[in-house]
Amino acid sequence: EASNTYLPPGVPGSSSYMGVFWSPIYPKKRRRVDIKFYPYSERAFASLYFTGSGHFNRSMRLWATREKRMTLTDHGLFPINTSEGNLIRSTKRQQFHCKGVDATTEREIFDMLDLEFRAPNERDCFDAVVRKGTKKPVSYPDLDRSSFVQENGHKWVE
């Protein structure tokens, strides 16, 4: 039976390779390459994660957390505070002790979050996340700098 339970790096079923190579187009430049292997049951979540801009992904994760009480990652969509288990946050990474929501397509993920589906070429900014039935981007009236404390350590290259 396929399970959508989060597996941290090093656990069979999920693995990554990060490396650097010399660009064949620009000989004096290096390029970073990330190769990730996901269990088949996580393909929709991984695809969604890697086809959106960093800002789009952050907006979608924020919506999932604030409006749906769920955590969205490249491994799945997980309920926060369920009877099966709770989200446990650690300083290095999040670990989930509950079963994630099953989805086989990106569209199913958007539907579960009550959002308008966006094709990969439309996932270009924070405001591209739109609630179903509206034409307006989702809004976060109480969003301020402190809301991005966890994101400050990341350097996004777009």
C-alpha positions in Angstrom: 0.0 0.0 0.0 1.4 3.4 -1.0 1.9 5.7 1.9 2.4 9.5 1.9 4.2 9.6 5.2 7.2 12.0 5.3 10.6 10.3 5.2 13.6 12.4 6.2 16.8 12.3 4.2 18.8 9.1 4.8 15.7 7.0 5.2 15.0 4.6 2.3 12.5 6.0 -0.1 13.8 9.6 -0.2 17.3 10.7 -1.3 19.1 13.7 -2.8 22.3 14.6 -4.5 23.6 18.1 -4.6 26.6 19.0 -6.7 28.4 21.6 -8.7 29.7 21.4 -12.3 31.5 23.7 -14.8 29.1 25.2 -17.2 29.6 24.0 -20.8 28.2 27.3 -22.1 30.1 29.7 -19.8 33.5 27.9 -19.2 34.4 30.0 -16.1 31.1 29.6 -14.4 29.9 26.9 -12.1 26.4 25.6 -11.9 24.6 23.9 -9.0 22.6 20.8 -9.7 20.2 19.1 -7.3 18.9 15.6 -8.1 16.2 14.3 -5.9 14.5 11.0 -5.8 11.0 10.8 -4.3 8.7 7.9 -3.7 6.1 7.6 -6.4 3.4 8.6 -4.0 5.0 12.0 -3.5 5.4 12.9 -7.3 2.6 15.5 -7.3 4.0 17.4 -4.3 7.6 17.3 -5.7 6.4 18.4 -9.1 4.4 21.3 -7.6 7.4 22.4 -5.5 9.9 22.4 -8.4 7.6 24.1 -10.9 6.8 27.2 -8.9 8.8 30.3 -8.2 10.1 30.7 -4.7 7.6 33.4 -3.9 4.7 31.3 -5.3 5.7 28.4 -3.2 6.0 30.5 0.0 2.6 32.0 -0.6 1.0 28.6 -1.2 2.7 27.2 2.0 1.5 30.2 4.0 -2.1 29.7 2.8 -2.0 26.0 3.7 -0.8 26.8 7.2 -2.9 29.8 8.0 -6.2 28.9 6.3 -6.2 25.1 6.2 -4.1 24.3 9.3 -1.9 22.1 7.1 1.8 22.0 6.2 2.7 21.8 2.5 6.2 20.5 1.5 7.7 18.8 -1.5 6.9 15.5 0.3 3.3 16.0 1.0 0.4 17.9 2.6 0.2 17.2 6.3 -2.5 18.1 8.8 -1.4 20.1 11.9 -2.6 18.8 15.3 -4.5 15.6 14.3 -5.5 12.7 16.4 -3.0 10.6 14.5 -0.1 12.8 15.6 1.2 16.3 15.8 3.6 18.4 13.8 6.9 18.4 15.7 9.2 21.3 14.8 12.9 20.9 15.3 15.6 23.6 14.6 17.1 21.8 11.6 14.0 20.4 9.8 10.4 19.5 10.3 9.4 16.0 11.1 5.9 14.7 10.7 4.4 12.0 12.8 1.1 11.7 10.9 -0.1 10.5 7.5 -0.1 13.0 4.8 -3.0 13.6 2.4 -2.9 11.5 -0.7 -2.8 13.3 -4.1 -1.8 12.0 -7.5 -1.9 15.3 -9.4 -1.0 18.9 -8.8 -4.6 19.8 -9.5 -5.8 17.7 -6.6 -3.4 19.6 -4.3 -4.9 22.9 -5.4 -8.4 21.5 -4.9 -7.6 20.3 -1.4 -6.4 23.8 -0.5 -9.4 25.5 -2.1 -7.2 27.3 -4.6 -7.5 28.0 -8.4 -5.2 25.7 -10.3 -2.2 27.4 -11.8 -0.2 25.9 -14.6 3.6 25.9 -14.1 4.1 28.9 -16.4 1.6 30.9 -14.2 3.4 30.2 -10.9 5.5 33.2 -11.1 4.9 35.4 -8.0 3.5 35.6 -4.5 0.2 37.0 -5.8 -0.4 34.1 -8.3 -2.1 32.1 -5.5 -5.9 32.7 -5.8 -8.7 31.3 -3.8 -11.3 29.4 -5.8 -14.3 31.5 -7.0 -12.4 34.7 -6.7 -10.2 36.6 -9.1 -8.1 38.2 -6.4 -4.8 36.9 -4.9 -5.1 35.5 -1.4 -4.3 38.2 1.2 -2.5 38.1 4.5 -3.5 41.4 6.3 -1.3 40.6 9.3 1.8 39.7 7.3 4.9 41.6 8.4 8.7 41.1 8.5 8.5 38.8 11.5 6.4 36.3 9.4 9.4 35.6 7.3 11.9 34.9 10.1 12.2 31.2 9.0 12.7 32.3 5.3 15.5 34.8 6.0 18.2 32.1 6.1 17.4 31.1 2.5 18.9 32.8 -0.5 16.6 32.4 -3.5 18.0 32.5 -7.0 15.4 33.0 -9.7 
